[in-house]
Amino acid sequence: MSTMNNRVSLIGYAAVDAEFRTFESGKTNAKFKLATHDRYKNSEGEWQDETQYHSLISWGKLAEYIGDQVKKGDAVVVSGKLVNSSYTDAQEIKRYRTEVVVDEIQTFKKASPVTA
């Protein structure tokens, strides 16, 4: 079997303004949470709404763009890869996280209502 690519695409809304950082090394990143929504009928036939929050990170020029342009409530389409990592918190507990490392993004600003 040929190699499989780690690729993910998400469509949702920025849950927060993107946070832009510059490190001493000169590298830059931007992080934000993306909210995706799903609606389904439960076993009783009632509609249920479910929101998932995804952690996103980007680097370099794309991070600069995201840090400047992505604001809470903006509709966003992102593509990238899933990366799993772990760290030990202040209480010495090992924690795990999954992030989407974004390499493509398209933003749509919140539209103001139009009235006739």
C-alpha angles and dihedrals in degrees: 000000000000121000117283121227124230100228132151133177124193134184118198148102129293104252091198139009110279114261113224122200136182118202128211088255089061094249116134134204139178126207132190142151122249120206118211123187132211129186123197142154117255125219090277091055094251121137115249127193120209127186123197123193120213126195113228130189132180135182139214123352092355089054090053090052093047093045090053101037111030112089131171111281097023115136108238137189113197136179127190143107134292116246124188121202140162137213139175115246128217090274090055092251117142110236130191130209139181120209135179110232100212120218098163131035139172120189131200116195120227108274120229115231114264118218129191 
